[in-house]
């Protein structure tokens, strides 16, 4: 009897799952497959087991197990070192091969290399499948002069011309051999530190949200994607991060829908692939400047009070504070707000971008090393942005993307009585009126922050 192991990582779904489809095909209908997920202790050791992601992950695993049981199978869950646990399962099931998805982080690549060596030592094979967590494989599209694209526009041109594989159907049945033990499937119940309004996870929830988005949100996305109050984005990023939705399927379905909204949405999916191909080529960019400006950043030691105010949503700038409070309450933040809060910390406060990136990873349910770290570098001016010294003005951004102040009032209720210019610049109120609101004054003047940043960078823009 042929037996294959499918190691699930950031691909917690049954629809369009190349490793699972390949494993089932290799069995020829007469074998068994062990769907395996390992709760990796090294993730906790590295500080990446944030409560919001653990809760969402638990939802995803329970949904995956339910989907497999509907097809006659089950999810095998183990805890410990990934390589050790996979090898144990291989021996228990007498499996010939292991299938898994490719990934781009240095951590994932080390894991893959270790697993390959361990399996080959036992006479087993490892099959790694591309286009499971990306639409286009990192490294497939390259300019003539280097190993990756450092500018998005030419990358997107090549990306758009690439023919994607067809999306695969979910299997009708999955047979799991007897005798392979499993831990219990985790639950979010009892987890502490989870954001109050954290979204639910799982493939079923992701596909439900995708269907609703395609029917009701996609058409207007091009015009409304930066509407903070309208909350008109897809909110599919957590499902892409955990792989409950396939990026290949999303591109196909959006393109079939057509229109400017679909084009804008597909462009965002391409941005996700762009960051992944940058990180695949430059793995050190997860912690080091991609293009250093030799900054002498302020840190927790030198800017502790400012950093604390930023984290708490008490900077005195309403839009910045609204975004930071949304992050804590939902474990998610609108993309436009992410750009603004990152610019404010890294440039207006001149704080090391790694401080902000770490805070985002502590709270974001979609906290993804490639997208998070490289978007932070983009806004800090150390990444791939062609205008590294641009600074986003929180007052101007509020007037443009929250002109009625609806988003600010939603998340900064102490400012709800205000209207007009006072809502965007409450520090202009009389001192007694401002004190009655219970809202702080600005922790830094915008002109002073800009001047400090320009001095630090040694140039004017």
Sine and cosine of phi, psi and omega as CSV:
sin_phi,cos_phi,sin_psi,cos_psi,sin_omega,cos_omega
0.00,0.00,0.79,-0.61,0.05,-1.00
-0.98,0.20,0.70,-0.71,0.04,-1.00
-0.73,-0.68,0.72,-0.69,0.09,-1.00
-0.83,-0.56,0.52,-0.85,0.11,-0.99
-0.96,-0.26,0.71,-0.70,0.11,-0.99
-0.93,-0.36,0.92,-0.40,0.00,-1.00
-1.00,-0.01,0.94,-0.33,0.07,-1.00
-0.99,0.13,0.69,-0.72,0.06,-1.00
-0.79,-0.62,-0.99,-0.11,0.05,-1.00
-0.98,-0.20,0.71,0.70,-0.07,-1.00
-0.54,-0.84,0.84,0.55,-0.20,-0.98
-1.00,0.05,0.92,0.38,-0.05,-1.00
-0.50,-0.87,0.16,-0.99,0.08,-1.00
-0.93,-0.37,-0.49,0.87,0.05,-1.00
-0.97,0.24,0.63,-0.78,0.04,-1.00
0.72,0.69,0.88,0.47,-0.03,-1.00
-0.85,-0.53,1.00,0.00,-0.06,-1.00
-0.82,0.57,-0.66,0.75,0.02,-1.00
-0.88,0.47,-0.68,0.74,0.01,-1.00
-0.92,0.39,-0.68,0.73,0.01,-1.00
-0.89,0.46,-0.67,0.74,0.01,-1.00
-0.92,0.40,-0.64,0.77,0.02,-1.00
-0.90,0.44,-0.67,0.74,0.02,-1.00
-0.91,0.41,-0.64,0.77,0.02,-1.00
-0.90,0.43,-0.62,0.78,-0.05,-1.00
-0.93,0.38,-0.40,0.92,0.04,-1.00
-0.98,0.18,-0.27,0.96,0.05,-1.00
0.88,0.47,0.43,0.90,0.02,-1.00
0.99,0.15,-0.07,1.00,-0.05,-1.00
-0.89,-0.45,0.08,1.00,-0.06,-1.00
-0.90,-0.43,-0.21,-0.98,-0.04,-1.00
-0.79,-0.61,0.41,-0.91,0.03,-1.00
-0.80,-0.61,0.65,-0.76,0.09,-1.00
-0.95,-0.31,0.98,-0.21,0.10,-0.99
-0.97,0.26,0.88,-0.47,-0.16,-0.99
-0.82,-0.58,0.70,-0.72,0.19,-0.98
-0.78,-0.62,0.75,-0.66,0.00,-1.00
-0.94,-0.35,0.84,-0.54,0.10,-0.99
-0.98,0.21,0.99,-0.15,-0.21,-0.98
-0.97,0.23,0.87,-0.49,-0.03,-1.00
-0.92,0.38,-0.40,0.92,0.00,-1.00
-0.94,0.33,-0.40,0.92,0.08,-1.00
-0.90,0.43,-0.69,0.72,0.06,-1.00
-0.91,0.42,-0.67,0.75,-0.02,-1.00
-0.89,0.46,-0.52,0.85,0.00,-1.00
-1.00,0.09,-0.05,1.00,0.03,-1.00
0.99,0.15,0.38,0.93,-0.03,-1.00
-0.98,-0.21,0.10,0.99,0.01,-1.00
-1.00,-0.04,0.85,0.53,-0.02,-1.00
-0.90,0.43,0.59,-0.81,-0.07,-1.00
-0.81,0.59,-0.66,0.75,-0.03,-1.00
-0.89,0.45,-0.65,0.76,0.00,-1.00
-0.96,0.28,-0.55,0.84,0.07,-1.00
-0.90,0.44,-0.64,0.77,0.01,-1.00
-0.92,0.40,-0.71,0.70,0.01,-1.00
-0.91,0.42,-0.65,0.76,0.05,-1.00
-0.86,0.51,-0.68,0.73,0.01,-1.00
-0.86,0.50,-0.67,0.74,0.07,-1.00
-0.86,0.51,-0.70,0.71,-0.04,-1.00
-0.89,0.45,-0.68,0.73,-0.03,-1.00
-0.93,0.37,-0.64,0.77,0.02,-1.00
-0.91,0.42,-0.63,0.78,0.02,-1.00
-0.93,0.36,-0.64,0.77,0.04,-1.00
-0.89,0.45,-0.68,0.73,0.04,-1.00
-0.88,0.47,-0.68,0.74,0.01,-1.00
-0.89,0.46,-0.67,0.75,0.02,-1.00
-0.90,0.43,-0.62,0.78,0.04,-1.00
-0.93,0.37,-0.62,0.78,0.01,-1.00
-0.92,0.40,-0.56,0.83,0.08,-1.00
-0.89,0.46,-0.35,0.93,-0.02,-1.00
-0.96,-0.29,0.24,0.97,0.05,-1.00
1.00,0.00,0.09,1.00,-0.04,-1.00
-0.91,-0.41,-0.41,-0.91,0.03,-1.00
-0.21,-0.98,0.33,-0.95,0.08,-1.00
-1.00,-0.09,0.77,-0.64,0.10,-0.99
-1.00,-0.06,0.84,-0.55,-0.01,-1.00
-0.91,-0.42,0.77,-0.64,0.08,-1.00
-0.80,-0.60,0.31,-0.95,0.04,-1.00
-0.77,-0.63,0.66,-0.75,0.02,-1.00
0.67,-0.74,-0.45,-0.89,0.06,-1.00
-0.96,0.27,0.76,-0.65,-0.09,-1.00
-0.84,0.54,-0.76,0.65,-0.06,-1.00
-0.89,0.46,-0.71,0.70,0.00,-1.00
-0.89,0.46,-0.68,0.73,-0.04,-1.00
-0.94,0.33,-0.63,0.78,0.05,-1.00
-0.88,0.47,-0.70,0.71,0.00,-1.00
-0.90,0.44,-0.60,0.80,0.06,-1.00
-0.90,0.44,-0.70,0.72,0.00,-1.00
-0.91,0.42,-0.64,0.77,0.04,-1.00
-0.85,0.53,-0.69,0.72,0.00,-1.00
-0.94,0.35,-0.66,0.75,0.00,-1.00
-0.89,0.47,-0.63,0.77,-0.06,-1.00
-1.00,-0.05,-0.10,0.99,-0.11,-0.99
0.80,0.60,0.75,0.66,-0.04,-1.00
-0.99,0.14,0.51,-0.86,0.00,-1.00
-1.00,-0.02,-0.47,0.88,-0.14,-0.99
-0.45,-0.89,0.31,-0.95,0.04,-1.00
-0.81,-0.59,0.70,-0.71,0.06,-1.00
-0.91,-0.43,0.65,-0.76,0.04,-1.00
-0.43,-0.90,0.24,-0.97,0.02,-1.00
-1.00,0.04,0.55,-0.83,0.13,-0.99
-0.96,0.29,0.49,-0.87,0.10,-1.00
-0.60,-0.80,0.16,-0.99,-0.23,-0.97
-0.93,-0.36,-0.33,0.94,-0.09,-1.00
-0.94,0.35,0.36,-0.93,0.04,-1.00
-0.87,0.49,-0.61,0.79,0.04,-1.00
-0.87,0.50,-0.74,0.67,-0.03,-1.00
-0.91,0.41,-0.60,0.80,-0.03,-1.00
-0.95,0.30,-0.58,0.82,0.09,-1.00
-0.91,0.41,-0.66,0.75,0.03,-1.00
-0.87,0.50,-0.71,0.70,0.01,-1.00
-0.88,0.47,-0.70,0.72,-0.02,-1.00
-0.90,0.43,-0.68,0.73,0.03,-1.00
-0.89,0.46,-0.68,0.73,-0.03,-1.00
-0.91,0.41,-0.65,0.76,0.00,-1.00
-0.88,0.47,-0.71,0.71,0.00,-1.00
-0.89,0.46,-0.68,0.73,-0.03,-1.00
-0.91,0.42,-0.66,0.76,-0.01,-1.00
-0.94,0.34,-0.67,0.74,0.01,-1.00
-0.89,0.45,-0.55,0.84,0.04,-1.00
-0.91,0.42,-0.41,0.91,0.02,-1.00
-0.99,-0.15,0.10,1.00,0.01,-1.00
0.98,0.22,0.37,0.93,0.04,-1.00
-0.95,-0.32,0.27,-0.96,-0.06,-1.00
-0.91,-0.40,0.55,-0.83,0.11,-0.99
-0.92,-0.40,0.80,-0.60,0.06,-1.00
-0.92,-0.38,0.87,-0.50,-0.01,-1.00
-0.95,-0.31,0.79,-0.61,-0.13,-0.99
-0.94,-0.33,0.74,-0.67,0.06,-1.00
-1.00,0.09,0.08,-1.00,0.06,-1.00
0.77,0.64,0.66,0.75,0.16,-0.99
-0.97,-0.24,-0.70,0.72,0.02,-1.00
-0.97,-0.24,-0.08,1.00,0.07,-1.00
-0.73,-0.68,0.31,-0.95,0.09,-1.00
-0.99,0.16,-0.64,0.77,0.03,-1.00
-0.85,-0.53,0.73,-0.68,-0.05,-1.00
-0.88,0.47,0.70,-0.72,0.12,-0.99
-0.86,0.51,0.69,-0.73,0.02,-1.00
1.00,-0.01,-0.21,0.98,0.02,-1.00
-0.95,0.30,-0.65,0.76,0.00,-1.00
-0.98,-0.21,0.87,-0.49,-0.01,-1.00
-0.64,-0.77,0.53,-0.85,0.15,-0.99
-0.95,0.31,0.17,-0.98,-0.08,-1.00
-0.95,0.32,-0.38,0.93,-0.18,-0.98
-0.98,-0.19,-0.17,0.98,-0.07,-1.00
-0.44,-0.90,-0.08,-1.00,-0.13,-0.99
-0.99,-0.11,0.02,1.00,0.04,-1.00
-0.31,-0.95,0.29,-0.96,0.08,-1.00
-1.00,0.07,0.77,-0.64,0.05,-1.00
-0.98,-0.19,-0.10,1.00,0.01,-1.00
-0.82,-0.58,0.72,-0.70,-0.13,-0.99
-0.94,0.35,-0.67,0.74,-0.15,-0.99
-0.85,0.53,-0.77,0.64,0.05,-1.00
-0.91,0.41,-0.56,0.83,0.06,-1.00
-0.88,0.47,-0.72,0.69,-0.02,-1.00
-0.89,0.45,-0.57,0.82,0.04,-1.00
-0.89,0.46,-0.72,0.69,0.04,-1.00
-0.93,0.36,-0.65,0.76,0.00,-1.00
-0.86,0.51,-0.68,0.74,-0.04,-1.00
-0.92,0.39,-0.46,0.89,-0.02,-1.00
-1.00,0.07,-0.19,0.98,-0.03,-1.00
-0.97,0.24,0.71,-0.70,0.02,-1.00
-0.99,0.10,0.89,-0.46,0.00,-1.00
-0.97,0.23,0.48,-0.87,0.13,-0.99
-0.92,0.40,0.32,-0.95,0.07,-1.00
-0.96,0.29,0.53,-0.85,0.09,-1.00
-0.96,0.30,0.57,-0.82,-0.06,-1.00
-0.99,-0.14,0.53,-0.85,0.06,-1.00
-0.97,0.23,0.41,-0.91,0.12,-0.99
-0.93,0.36,0.56,-0.83,-0.01,-1.00
-0.92,0.39,0.48,-0.88,0.04,-1.00
-0.99,0.16,-0.54,0.84,0.00,-1.00
-0.55,-0.83,0.50,-0.87,0.05,-1.00
-0.68,-0.73,0.84,-0.54,0.01,-1.00
-0.96,-0.30,0.81,-0.59,-0.03,-1.00
-0.94,-0.34,0.74,-0.67,-0.01,-1.00
-0.91,0.41,0.48,-0.88,0.08,-1.00
-0.95,0.31,0.35,-0.94,0.14,-0.99
1.00,0.04,0.04,1.00,0.06,-1.00
-0.99,-0.15,0.93,-0.36,-0.08,-1.00
-0.97,0.26,0.35,-0.94,-0.04,-1.00
-0.57,-0.82,0.57,-0.82,0.23,-0.97
-0.95,0.30,0.17,-0.99,0.11,-0.99
-0.94,0.34,0.52,-0.86,0.07,-1.00
-0.95,0.31,0.78,-0.62,-0.08,-1.00
-0.92,0.38,0.32,-0.95,0.05,-1.00
-0.76,-0.65,0.45,-0.89,0.05,-1.00
-0.97,0.25,-0.25,0.97,0.01,-1.00
-0.85,0.53,0.78,-0.63,0.04,-1.00
1.00,-0.02,-0.17,0.99,0.05,-1.00
-0.94,0.33,0.70,-0.71,0.04,-1.00
-0.98,-0.20,0.41,-0.91,0.05,-1.00
0.99,0.14,0.20,0.98,-0.02,-1.00
-0.99,0.13,0.68,-0.73,0.03,-1.00
-0.86,0.52,0.62,-0.78,-0.13,-0.99
-0.85,0.52,-0.64,0.76,-0.08,-1.00
-0.94,-0.34,0.53,0.85,0.01,-1.00
-0.88,0.48,0.69,-0.72,0.00,-1.00
-0.93,0.36,0.34,-0.94,0.06,-1.00
-0.99,0.13,0.53,-0.85,0.01,-1.00
-0.96,-0.28,0.03,-1.00,0.05,-1.00
0.91,-0.41,0.48,-0.88,-0.04,-1.00
-0.88,0.47,-0.66,0.75,-0.01,-1.00
-0.87,0.49,-0.70,0.72,0.03,-1.00
-0.91,0.41,-0.64,0.76,0.01,-1.00
-0.90,0.44,-0.68,0.74,-0.02,-1.00
-0.94,0.34,-0.55,0.84,0.08,-1.00
-0.90,0.43,-0.71,0.71,0.01,-1.00
-0.91,0.40,-0.63,0.78,0.02,-1.00
-0.89,0.46,-0.71,0.70,0.00,-1.00
-0.87,0.49,-0.71,0.71,0.02,-1.00
-0.90,0.45,-0.62,0.78,0.00,-1.00
-0.91,0.42,-0.71,0.71,-0.01,-1.00
-0.89,0.45,-0.57,0.82,-0.03,-1.00
-0.99,0.14,-0.57,0.82,-0.17,-0.99
-0.85,-0.53,-0.30,0.95,-0.09,-1.00
-0.90,-0.44,-0.46,0.89,-0.14,-0.99
-0.90,0.45,-0.67,0.74,-0.11,-0.99
-0.85,0.53,-0.59,0.81,-0.04,-1.00
-0.99,-0.14,0.14,0.99,-0.13,-0.99
-0.90,0.44,-0.63,0.78,-0.05,-1.00
-0.86,0.51,-0.59,0.81,-0.03,-1.00
-1.00,0.04,-0.38,0.93,-0.19,-0.98
-0.88,-0.47,0.08,1.00,-0.12,-0.99
-0.90,0.43,-0.39,0.92,0.01,-1.00
-0.98,-0.21,0.15,0.99,0.01,-1.00
-0.98,0.20,0.99,-0.16,-0.09,-1.00
-0.89,0.46,-0.72,0.69,-0.03,-1.00
-0.94,0.35,-0.55,0.83,-0.05,-1.00
-0.96,0.29,-0.30,0.95,0.03,-1.00
0.75,0.66,0.79,0.61,-0.18,-0.98
-0.99,-0.16,0.32,0.95,0.09,-1.00
-1.00,0.02,0.16,-0.99,-0.10,-0.99
-0.97,0.25,-0.44,0.90,-0.12,-0.99
0.84,0.55,0.53,0.85,0.03,-1.00
-1.00,-0.06,-0.06,1.00,-0.08,-1.00
-0.86,0.51,-0.62,0.78,0.06,-1.00
-0.89,0.45,-0.57,0.82,0.00,-1.00
-0.95,0.30,-0.53,0.85,0.11,-0.99
-0.94,0.33,-0.63,0.77,0.00,-1.00
-0.89,0.47,-0.70,0.72,-0.01,-1.00
-1.00,0.02,-0.06,1.00,0.08,-1.00
0.96,0.28,0.39,0.92,0.10,-0.99
-0.97,0.24,-0.27,0.96,0.16,-0.99
-0.83,-0.57,0.55,-0.84,-0.01,-1.00
-1.00,-0.04,0.79,-0.61,0.07,-1.00
-0.88,0.47,-0.55,0.84,0.05,-1.00
-0.89,0.46,-0.73,0.68,0.00,-1.00
-0.90,0.44,-0.63,0.78,0.00,-1.00
-0.88,0.47,-0.68,0.73,0.01,-1.00
-0.89,0.45,-0.73,0.69,0.00,-1.00
-0.86,0.51,-0.73,0.68,-0.08,-1.00
-0.94,0.34,-0.59,0.81,0.05,-1.00
-0.92,0.39,-0.68,0.73,0.00,-1.00
-0.91,0.42,-0.58,0.81,0.06,-1.00
-0.91,0.42,-0.57,0.82,0.04,-1.00
-0.93,0.38,-0.63,0.78,0.09,-1.00
0.95,0.31,0.12,-0.99,0.05,-1.00
0.99,-0.14,0.18,-0.98,-0.02,-1.00
-0.87,0.50,-0.58,0.81,0.01,-1.00
-0.89,0.45,-0.68,0.74,0.02,-1.00
-0.90,0.43,-0.65,0.76,0.01,-1.00
-0.88,0.47,-0.68,0.74,0.00,-1.00
-0.92,0.40,-0.62,0.78,0.00,-1.00
-0.93,0.38,-0.70,0.71,0.02,-1.00
-0.89,0.46,-0.57,0.82,0.04,-1.00
-0.87,0.49,-0.62,0.78,0.04,-1.00
-0.91,0.41,-0.60,0.80,0.08,-1.00
-0.90,0.43,-0.57,0.82,0.05,-1.00
-0.93,0.37,-0.59,0.80,0.08,-1.00
-0.86,0.52,-0.65,0.76,0.01,-1.00
-0.87,0.49,-0.71,0.70,0.05,-1.00
-0.91,0.42,-0.60,0.80,0.01,-1.00
-0.85,0.52,-0.76,0.65,0.00,-1.00
-0.89,0.46,-0.58,0.82,-0.01,-1.00
-0.94,0.35,-0.58,0.82,0.04,-1.00
-0.96,0.28,-0.47,0.88,0.12,-0.99
-0.92,0.40,-0.74,0.68,-0.03,-1.00
-0.92,0.40,-0.59,0.81,0.03,-1.00
-0.88,0.48,-0.61,0.80,-0.01,-1.00
-0.99,0.13,-0.50,0.87,-0.04,-1.00
-0.76,-0.65,0.95,0.31,-0.07,-1.00
-0.86,0.51,-0.43,0.90,0.01,-1.00
-0.92,0.40,-0.27,0.96,-0.03,-1.00
-0.93,0.38,-0.13,0.99,0.08,-1.00
-0.94,0.33,-0.37,0.93,-0.01,-1.00
-0.74,-0.68,-0.30,0.95,-0.06,-1.00
-0.90,-0.44,0.44,-0.90,0.02,-1.00
-0.84,0.54,0.74,-0.67,0.10,-0.99
-0.94,0.35,-0.69,0.72,0.11,-0.99
-0.74,-0.67,0.99,-0.17,-0.12,-0.99
-0.93,0.37,0.61,-0.79,0.14,-0.99
-0.93,-0.36,0.17,0.99,0.00,-1.00
0.84,0.55,0.64,0.76,0.00,-1.00
-0.92,0.39,0.54,-0.84,0.15,-0.99
-0.93,-0.37,0.96,0.29,-0.14,-0.99
-0.87,0.49,0.49,-0.87,0.25,-0.97
-0.97,0.26,0.49,-0.87,-0.09,-1.00
-0.76,-0.65,-0.09,-1.00,0.06,-1.00
-0.83,0.55,-0.57,0.82,-0.04,-1.00
-0.94,0.33,-0.62,0.78,-0.10,-1.00
-0.98,-0.19,-0.23,0.97,-0.05,-1.00
-0.67,-0.74,0.54,0.84,-0.10,-0.99
-0.84,0.54,-0.67,0.75,-0.03,-1.00
-0.92,0.39,-0.65,0.76,0.02,-1.00
-0.91,0.41,-0.67,0.75,0.00,-1.00
-0.90,0.44,-0.68,0.74,0.02,-1.00
-0.88,0.47,-0.66,0.75,0.02,-1.00
-0.91,0.42,-0.64,0.77,0.04,-1.00
-0.89,0.45,-0.73,0.68,-0.01,-1.00
-0.88,0.47,-0.61,0.79,-0.08,-1.00
-0.99,0.11,-0.12,0.99,-0.09,-1.00
0.94,0.33,0.69,0.72,-0.02,-1.00
-0.73,-0.69,0.70,0.72,-0.03,-1.00
-1.00,0.08,-0.29,0.96,-0.11,-0.99
1.00,-0.01,-0.02,1.00,0.08,-1.00
-0.94,-0.33,0.94,-0.34,-0.20,-0.98
-0.81,0.59,-0.69,0.72,-0.06,-1.00
-0.94,0.33,-0.63,0.77,0.07,-1.00
-0.87,0.49,-0.72,0.69,-0.05,-1.00
-0.92,0.39,-0.62,0.79,0.05,-1.00
-0.87,0.50,-0.70,0.72,-0.03,-1.00
-0.91,0.42,-0.68,0.73,-0.03,-1.00
-0.93,0.37,-0.52,0.85,0.06,-1.00
-0.96,0.28,-0.59,0.81,0.10,-1.00
-0.87,0.49,-0.67,0.75,0.01,-1.00
-0.85,0.53,-0.73,0.68,-0.05,-1.00
-0.93,0.36,-0.60,0.80,-0.08,-1.00
-0.97,0.22,-0.60,0.80,-0.12,-0.99
-0.94,-0.34,-0.28,0.96,-0.14,-0.99
0.94,0.35,0.40,0.91,-0.06,-1.00
-0.41,-0.91,0.43,-0.90,0.03,-1.00
-0.54,-0.84,0.61,-0.79,0.06,-1.00
-0.84,0.54,0.60,-0.80,-0.08,-1.00
-0.87,0.49,-0.67,0.74,0.02,-1.00
-0.87,0.50,-0.64,0.77,0.01,-1.00
-0.93,0.37,-0.55,0.84,0.04,-1.00
-0.89,0.47,-0.69,0.73,0.00,-1.00
-0.88,0.47,-0.70,0.72,-0.05,-1.00
-0.91,0.40,-0.74,0.67,-0.05,-1.00
-0.91,0.41,-0.55,0.84,0.05,-1.00
-0.93,0.36,-0.68,0.73,0.04,-1.00
-0.88,0.48,-0.66,0.75,-0.03,-1.00
-0.89,0.45,-0.71,0.71,-0.03,-1.00
-0.93,0.36,-0.76,0.66,-0.15,-0.99
-0.97,0.23,-0.53,0.85,-0.11,-0.99
-0.93,-0.36,-0.75,0.66,0.02,-1.00
-0.93,0.36,-0.65,0.76,0.06,-1.00
-1.00,-0.07,-0.21,0.98,-0.02,-1.00
0.79,0.61,0.79,0.61,0.04,-1.00
-0.96,-0.29,0.61,-0.79,-0.01,-1.00
-0.75,0.66,0.80,-0.60,-0.04,-1.00
-0.86,0.51,-0.44,0.90,0.00,-1.00
-0.91,0.41,-0.48,0.88,0.08,-1.00
-0.89,0.45,-0.72,0.70,0.01,-1.00
-0.93,0.36,-0.65,0.76,0.00,-1.00
-0.88,0.47,-0.62,0.78,0.02,-1.00
-0.91,0.41,-0.67,0.75,0.02,-1.00
-0.89,0.45,-0.67,0.74,0.05,-1.00
-0.87,0.49,-0.70,0.71,0.01,-1.00
-0.91,0.42,-0.47,0.88,0.04,-1.00
-0.94,0.35,-0.43,0.90,-0.12,-0.99
-0.88,-0.48,-0.54,0.84,-0.10,-0.99
-0.93,0.37,0.80,-0.60,0.08,-1.00
-0.93,0.36,-0.46,0.89,0.04,-1.00
-0.99,-0.12,0.36,0.93,-0.06,-1.00
-0.84,0.54,0.96,-0.27,-0.11,-0.99
-0.86,-0.50,0.77,-0.63,-0.11,-0.99
-0.85,0.53,-0.73,0.68,-0.05,-1.00
-0.91,0.42,-0.83,0.56,-0.07,-1.00
-0.93,0.38,-0.68,0.73,-0.06,-1.00
-0.92,0.39,-0.81,0.59,-0.09,-1.00
-0.91,0.41,-0.66,0.75,-0.07,-1.00
-0.98,0.21,-0.47,0.88,0.14,-0.99
-0.94,0.33,-0.60,0.80,0.10,-0.99
-0.89,0.46,-0.66,0.75,0.04,-1.00
-0.91,0.41,-0.59,0.81,0.05,-1.00
-0.83,0.55,-0.76,0.65,-0.06,-1.00
-0.97,0.25,-0.45,0.89,0.03,-1.00
-0.98,0.20,-0.21,0.98,-0.02,-1.00
0.99,0.14,0.27,0.96,0.04,-1.00
-0.93,-0.36,0.09,1.00,-0.06,-1.00
-0.96,-0.29,-0.72,-0.69,-0.12,-0.99
-0.99,-0.13,0.08,1.00,-0.01,-1.00
-0.92,0.40,0.74,-0.67,0.01,-1.00
-0.98,0.22,-0.17,0.99,0.08,-1.00
-0.85,-0.53,0.97,0.25,-0.15,-0.99
-0.92,0.40,-0.26,0.97,-0.06,-1.00
-0.97,-0.26,0.20,0.98,0.05,-1.00
-0.93,0.38,0.60,-0.80,0.03,-1.00
-0.78,-0.62,0.79,-0.61,0.01,-1.00
-1.00,0.07,0.78,-0.62,0.00,-1.00
-1.00,0.04,0.87,-0.48,-0.09,-1.00
-0.91,0.41,-0.45,0.90,0.04,-1.00
-0.96,0.26,-0.73,0.69,0.03,-1.00
-0.88,0.47,-0.67,0.74,0.00,-1.00
-0.89,0.45,-0.63,0.78,0.02,-1.00
-0.90,0.43,-0.70,0.71,-0.01,-1.00
-0.91,0.42,-0.51,0.86,-0.04,-1.00
-0.99,0.12,-0.68,0.73,-0.16,-0.99
-0.95,-0.31,-0.11,0.99,0.10,-0.99
-0.60,-0.80,0.83,0.55,-0.20,-0.98
-0.87,0.49,-0.49,0.87,0.03,-1.00
-1.00,-0.02,-0.07,1.00,0.02,-1.00
0.97,0.26,0.26,0.97,-0.06,-1.00
-0.90,0.43,-0.69,0.72,0.00,-1.00
-0.90,0.44,-0.70,0.72,0.01,-1.00
-0.89,0.46,-0.71,0.70,-0.01,-1.00
-0.90,0.44,-0.54,0.84,-0.02,-1.00
-0.89,0.45,-0.64,0.77,-0.14,-0.99
-0.96,-0.29,-0.26,0.97,0.05,-1.00
-0.83,-0.56,0.96,0.28,-0.15,-0.99
-0.89,0.46,-0.39,0.92,0.01,-1.00
-0.91,0.42,-0.30,0.95,0.03,-1.00
-0.99,-0.11,0.04,1.00,-0.06,-1.00
-0.83,0.56,-0.56,0.83,0.00,-1.00
-0.93,0.36,-0.26,0.97,-0.11,-0.99
-1.00,0.09,0.38,-0.93,0.06,-1.00
-0.51,-0.86,0.26,-0.97,0.06,-1.00
0.90,0.44,-0.49,-0.87,-0.08,-1.00
-0.85,0.52,-0.51,0.86,-0.04,-1.00
-0.89,0.45,-0.51,0.86,0.00,-1.00
-0.93,0.36,-0.55,0.84,0.00,-1.00
-1.00,0.07,-0.46,0.89,-0.04,-1.00
-0.69,-0.72,0.92,0.38,-0.09,-1.00
-0.90,0.44,-0.29,0.96,0.01,-1.00
-0.93,0.37,-0.21,0.98,0.03,-1.00
-0.99,0.13,-0.14,0.99,0.06,-1.00
-0.93,0.36,0.32,-0.95,0.13,-0.99
-0.88,0.48,0.49,-0.87,-0.11,-0.99
-0.84,0.53,-0.67,0.74,0.00,-1.00
-0.91,0.42,-0.64,0.77,0.00,-1.00
-0.92,0.40,-0.65,0.76,0.01,-1.00
-0.92,0.39,-0.65,0.76,0.01,-1.00
-0.89,0.45,-0.58,0.82,-0.01,-1.00
-0.91,0.41,-0.43,0.90,0.00,-1.00
-0.96,0.28,-0.44,0.90,-0.09,-1.00
0.96,0.28,0.42,0.91,-0.03,-1.00
-0.92,-0.39,0.69,-0.73,-0.11,-0.99
-0.96,0.29,0.37,-0.93,0.17,-0.98
-0.97,0.23,0.19,-0.98,-0.03,-1.00
-0.88,0.47,0.68,-0.73,0.02,-1.00
-0.97,0.24,-0.27,0.96,0.08,-1.00
-0.41,-0.91,0.58,-0.81,0.13,-0.99
-0.96,0.27,0.61,-0.79,-0.05,-1.00
-0.89,0.46,-0.63,0.78,0.01,-1.00
-0.93,0.37,-0.60,0.80,0.03,-1.00
-0.93,0.38,-0.66,0.75,0.03,-1.00
-0.90,0.44,-0.67,0.74,0.01,-1.00
-0.91,0.42,-0.67,0.74,0.00,-1.00
-0.89,0.45,-0.65,0.76,0.02,-1.00
-0.89,0.45,-0.68,0.73,0.00,-1.00
-0.90,0.45,-0.70,0.72,-0.01,-1.00
-0.91,0.41,-0.61,0.79,0.07,-1.00
-0.89,0.45,-0.66,0.75,-0.03,-1.00
-0.90,0.43,-0.62,0.79,0.01,-1.00
-0.99,0.12,-0.21,0.98,0.08,-1.00
0.95,0.32,0.52,0.85,0.00,-1.00
-0.32,-0.95,0.26,-0.97,0.16,-0.99
-0.96,-0.29,0.49,-0.87,0.07,-1.00
-0.89,-0.46,0.00,0.00,0.00,0.00
